[in-house]
Amino acid sequence: MLNHSESLDLVFRALGDRTRRALVERLVRGPASVSELAAPLPMSLAAVVQHLQVLETAGIVRSEKVGRVRTCRIEPSVLRAGEHWLGHQRTAWESKLDRLGDFLEPGDSEGNAS
């Protein structure tokens, strides 16, 4: 089983490609077959399948095959883990920037004659 850091590495690596982000954006609207996902993309079906495999390895997408049709769907919990990590980072940086602003504020008012 992957630990949390390894899982996040896989998620961000998978989302680092614009084609995979486009596939995720489409799947957020609902499940779709591989053919439906490939239709608007300027690449072969085999290339789309490779991108989907990266997303599946990262846990972002899950697929199931019924007959000859493979249907893909998003795994929201995995995306939430990435969102949670980003939110934590944003909160930490906002706090640091607020402290920097507080530190710089008194120096700003010294030269102002009101």
C-alpha atoms as an extended CHARMM CRD file, in Angstrom:
* protein
*
       114  EXT
         1         1  MET       CA              0.0000000000        0.0000000000        0.0000000000  PROA      1               0.0000000000
         2         2  LEU       CA              1.2590000000        3.4830000000       -0.8710000000  PROA      2               0.0000000000
         3         3  ASN       CA              1.8080000000        5.9880000000        1.8730000000  PROA      3               0.0000000000
         4         4  HSD       CA              0.2040000000        9.4350000000        1.7540000000  PROA      4               0.0000000000
         5         5  SER       CA              3.2500000000       11.2030000000        0.2430000000  PROA      5               0.0000000000
         6         6  GLU       CA              3.6540000000        8.6110000000       -2.5050000000  PROA      6               0.0000000000
         7         7  SER       CA             -0.0590000000        8.8750000000       -3.3130000000  PROA      7               0.0000000000
         8         8  LEU       CA              0.1550000000       12.6490000000       -3.5910000000  PROA      8               0.0000000000
         9         9  ASP       CA              3.2480000000       12.3480000000       -5.7890000000  PROA      9               0.0000000000
        10        10  LEU       CA              1.3080000000       10.0970000000       -8.1660000000  PROA      10              0.0000000000
        11        11  VAL       CA             -1.6880000000       12.4380000000       -8.2000000000  PROA      11              0.0000000000
        12        12  PHE       CA              0.3140000000       15.5680000000       -8.9520000000  PROA      12              0.0000000000
        13        13  ARG       CA              2.4790000000       13.7620000000      -11.5100000000  PROA      13              0.0000000000
        14        14  ALA       CA             -0.6670000000       12.5090000000      -13.2540000000  PROA      14              0.0000000000
        15        15  LEU       CA             -2.2510000000       15.9710000000      -13.2200000000  PROA      15              0.0000000000
        16        16  GLY       CA              0.9270000000       17.5400000000      -14.5650000000  PROA      16              0.0000000000
        17        17  ASP       CA             -0.1390000000       16.7130000000      -18.1230000000  PROA      17              0.0000000000
        18        18  ARG       CA             -2.7320000000       18.8580000000      -19.9120000000  PROA      18              0.0000000000
        19        19  THR       CA             -4.3400000000       15.8900000000      -21.7000000000  PROA      19              0.0000000000
        20        20  ARG       CA             -4.8650000000       14.0660000000      -18.4170000000  PROA      20              0.0000000000
        21        21  ARG       CA             -6.2910000000       17.2410000000      -16.8550000000  PROA      21              0.0000000000
        22        22  ALA       CA             -8.7080000000       17.4770000000      -19.8040000000  PROA      22              0.0000000000
        23        23  LEU       CA             -9.7640000000       13.8680000000      -19.2220000000  PROA      23              0.0000000000
        24        24  VAL       CA            -10.3500000000       14.6010000000      -15.5230000000  PROA      24              0.0000000000
        25        25  GLU       CA            -12.3520000000       17.7370000000      -16.3780000000  PROA      25              0.0000000000
        26        26  ARG       CA            -14.5690000000       15.6640000000      -18.6730000000  PROA      26              0.0000000000
        27        27  LEU       CA            -15.0190000000       12.8810000000      -16.1010000000  PROA      27              0.0000000000
        28        28  VAL       CA            -16.0160000000       15.3520000000      -13.3950000000  PROA      28              0.0000000000
        29        29  ARG       CA            -19.2330000000       15.8120000000      -15.4090000000  PROA      29              0.0000000000
        30        30  GLY       CA            -19.9240000000       12.0620000000      -15.1960000000  PROA      30              0.0000000000
        31        31  PRO       CA            -18.7480000000        8.6300000000      -16.3260000000  PROA      31              0.0000000000
        32        32  ALA       CA            -17.7300000000        8.1650000000      -19.9560000000  PROA      32              0.0000000000
        33        33  SER       CA            -16.4930000000        5.3930000000      -22.1950000000  PROA      33              0.0000000000
        34        34  VAL       CA            -12.9130000000        5.4470000000      -23.4340000000  PROA      34              0.0000000000
        35        35  SER       CA            -14.2250000000        6.1300000000      -26.9470000000  PROA      35              0.0000000000
        36        36  GLU       CA            -16.2280000000        9.1260000000      -25.7180000000  PROA      36              0.0000000000
        37        37  LEU       CA            -13.1730000000       10.4640000000      -23.9140000000  PROA      37              0.0000000000
        38        38  ALA       CA            -10.9650000000        9.9970000000      -26.9700000000  PROA      38              0.0000000000
        39        39  ALA       CA            -13.3510000000       11.5430000000      -29.5290000000  PROA      39              0.0000000000
        40        40  PRO       CA            -12.4600000000       15.2320000000      -29.0060000000  PROA      40              0.0000000000
        41        41  LEU       CA             -8.7280000000       14.6230000000      -28.5600000000  PROA      41              0.0000000000
        42        42  PRO       CA             -6.2190000000       14.9160000000      -31.4220000000  PROA      42              0.0000000000
        43        43  MET       CA             -4.5060000000       11.5940000000      -30.6640000000  PROA      43              0.0000000000
        44        44  SER       CA             -4.9340000000        7.8800000000      -31.1480000000  PROA      44              0.0000000000
        45        45  LEU       CA             -7.1640000000        5.7560000000      -28.9680000000  PROA      45              0.0000000000
        46        46  ALA       CA             -4.0540000000        3.9190000000      -27.7570000000  PROA      46              0.0000000000
        47        47  ALA       CA             -2.5270000000        7.2110000000      -26.5630000000  PROA      47              0.0000000000
        48        48  VAL       CA             -5.7170000000        8.0760000000      -24.6640000000  PROA      48              0.0000000000
        49        49  VAL       CA             -5.6530000000        4.6320000000      -23.0360000000  PROA      49              0.0000000000
        50        50  GLN       CA             -2.0760000000        5.2790000000      -21.8670000000  PROA      50              0.0000000000
        51        51  HSD       CA             -3.1440000000        8.5850000000      -20.2990000000  PROA      51              0.0000000000
        52        52  LEU       CA             -6.0590000000        6.8510000000      -18.5900000000  PROA      52              0.0000000000
        53        53  GLN       CA             -3.7080000000        4.1880000000      -17.2280000000  PROA      53              0.0000000000
        54        54  VAL       CA             -1.6020000000        6.9220000000      -15.5800000000  PROA      54              0.0000000000
        55        55  LEU       CA             -4.7500000000        8.3910000000      -14.0240000000  PROA      55              0.0000000000
        56        56  GLU       CA             -5.8280000000        4.9320000000      -12.8330000000  PROA      56              0.0000000000
        57        57  THR       CA             -2.4120000000        4.2100000000      -11.3240000000  PROA      57              0.0000000000
        58        58  ALA       CA             -2.6940000000        7.4800000000       -9.3930000000  PROA      58              0.0000000000
        59        59  GLY       CA             -6.1670000000        6.4430000000       -8.2210000000  PROA      59              0.0000000000
        60        60  ILE       CA             -7.8470000000        9.4590000000       -9.8080000000  PROA      60              0.0000000000
        61        61  VAL       CA             -9.8560000000        7.3890000000      -12.2850000000  PROA      61              0.0000000000
        62        62  ARG       CA            -11.4880000000        3.9910000000      -11.9470000000  PROA      62              0.0000000000
        63        63  SER       CA            -12.7060000000        1.9800000000      -14.9000000000  PROA      63              0.0000000000
        64        64  GLU       CA            -14.7960000000       -1.0900000000      -15.4810000000  PROA      64              0.0000000000
        65        65  LYS       CA            -15.3600000000       -3.1320000000      -18.5890000000  PROA      65              0.0000000000
        66        66  VAL       CA            -18.8110000000       -4.3870000000      -19.4970000000  PROA      66              0.0000000000
        67        67  GLY       CA            -18.8030000000       -6.3370000000      -22.7300000000  PROA      67              0.0000000000
        68        68  ARG       CA            -16.6340000000       -4.4020000000      -25.1550000000  PROA      68              0.0000000000
        69        69  VAL       CA            -17.0780000000       -1.0180000000      -23.4740000000  PROA      69              0.0000000000
        70        70  ARG       CA            -14.7020000000        0.3050000000      -20.8270000000  PROA      70              0.0000000000
        71        71  THR       CA            -16.3330000000        3.0530000000      -18.7520000000  PROA      71              0.0000000000
        72        72  CYS       CA            -14.2700000000        5.4520000000      -16.6590000000  PROA      72              0.0000000000
        73        73  ARG       CA            -15.3190000000        7.4800000000      -13.6380000000  PROA      73              0.0000000000
        74        74  ILE       CA            -13.5940000000        9.8810000000      -11.3100000000  PROA      74              0.0000000000
        75        75  GLU       CA            -12.5600000000        8.9740000000       -7.7550000000  PROA      75              0.0000000000
        76        76  PRO       CA            -13.4160000000       12.1640000000       -5.8430000000  PROA      76              0.0000000000
        77        77  SER       CA            -11.6840000000       11.1170000000       -2.6180000000  PROA      77              0.0000000000
        78        78  VAL       CA             -8.2920000000       11.0510000000       -4.3340000000  PROA      78              0.0000000000
        79        79  LEU       CA             -8.8050000000       14.5190000000       -5.7840000000  PROA      79              0.0000000000
        80        80  ARG       CA             -9.9410000000       15.7160000000       -2.3420000000  PROA      80              0.0000000000
        81        81  ALA       CA             -6.6320000000       14.5390000000       -0.8600000000  PROA      81              0.0000000000
        82        82  GLY       CA             -4.7530000000       16.7360000000       -3.3400000000  PROA      82              0.0000000000
        83        83  GLU       CA             -7.1320000000       19.5950000000       -2.7010000000  PROA      83              0.0000000000
        84        84  HSD       CA             -6.6180000000       19.2090000000        1.0490000000  PROA      84              0.0000000000
        85        85  TRP       CA             -2.8280000000       19.3350000000        0.6680000000  PROA      85              0.0000000000
        86        86  LEU       CA             -3.0380000000       22.4400000000       -1.5300000000  PROA      86              0.0000000000
        87        87  GLY       CA             -5.4230000000       24.1130000000        0.9260000000  PROA      87              0.0000000000
        88        88  HSD       CA             -3.0260000000       23.4460000000        3.7870000000  PROA      88              0.0000000000
        89        89  GLN       CA             -0.1660000000       24.9740000000        1.8010000000  PROA      89              0.0000000000
        90        90  ARG       CA             -2.2680000000       28.0140000000        0.9030000000  PROA      90              0.0000000000
        91        91  THR       CA             -3.2140000000       28.5400000000        4.5560000000  PROA      91              0.0000000000
        92        92  ALA       CA              0.4220000000       28.3190000000        5.6400000000  PROA      92              0.0000000000
        93        93  TRP       CA              1.5530000000       30.8290000000        3.0020000000  PROA      93              0.0000000000
        94        94  GLU       CA             -1.2930000000       33.2290000000        3.7340000000  PROA      94              0.0000000000
        95        95  SER       CA             -0.2970000000       33.1790000000        7.4030000000  PROA      95              0.0000000000
        96        96  LYS       CA              3.3310000000       33.9070000000        6.5220000000  PROA      96              0.0000000000
        97        97  LEU       CA              2.3470000000       36.7210000000        4.1790000000  PROA      97              0.0000000000
        98        98  ASP       CA              0.0580000000       38.2210000000        6.8450000000  PROA      98              0.0000000000
        99        99  ARG       CA              2.9580000000       38.2140000000        9.3150000000  PROA      99              0.0000000000
       100       100  LEU       CA              5.2140000000       39.8110000000        6.6970000000  PROA      100             0.0000000000
       101       101  GLY       CA              2.5720000000       42.4740000000        6.1010000000  PROA      101             0.0000000000
       102       102  ASP       CA              2.3590000000       43.1430000000        9.8390000000  PROA      102             0.0000000000
       103       103  PHE       CA              6.1450000000       43.4230000000       10.0190000000  PROA      103             0.0000000000
       104       104  LEU       CA              6.3450000000       45.8440000000        7.0880000000  PROA      104             0.0000000000
       105       105  GLU       CA              3.3540000000       47.9920000000        8.0830000000  PROA      105             0.0000000000
       106       106  PRO       CA              5.0260000000       50.0950000000       10.8350000000  PROA      106             0.0000000000
       107       107  GLY       CA              7.9350000000       50.9170000000        8.5170000000  PROA      107             0.0000000000
       108       108  ASP       CA              5.4800000000       52.1210000000        5.8990000000  PROA      108             0.0000000000
       109       109  SER       CA              3.9270000000       54.7140000000        8.2080000000  PROA      109             0.0000000000
       110       110  GLU       CA              7.2350000000       56.2220000000        9.4160000000  PROA      110             0.0000000000
       111       111  GLY       CA              7.7590000000       58.2630000000        6.2810000000  PROA      111             0.0000000000
       112       112  ASN       CA              4.1410000000       59.3500000000        5.9420000000  PROA      112             0.0000000000
       113       113  ALA       CA              3.3350000000       62.7920000000        7.2790000000  PROA      113             0.0000000000
       114       114  SER       CA             -0.3670000000       63.0120000000        7.9720000000  PROA      114             0.0000000000
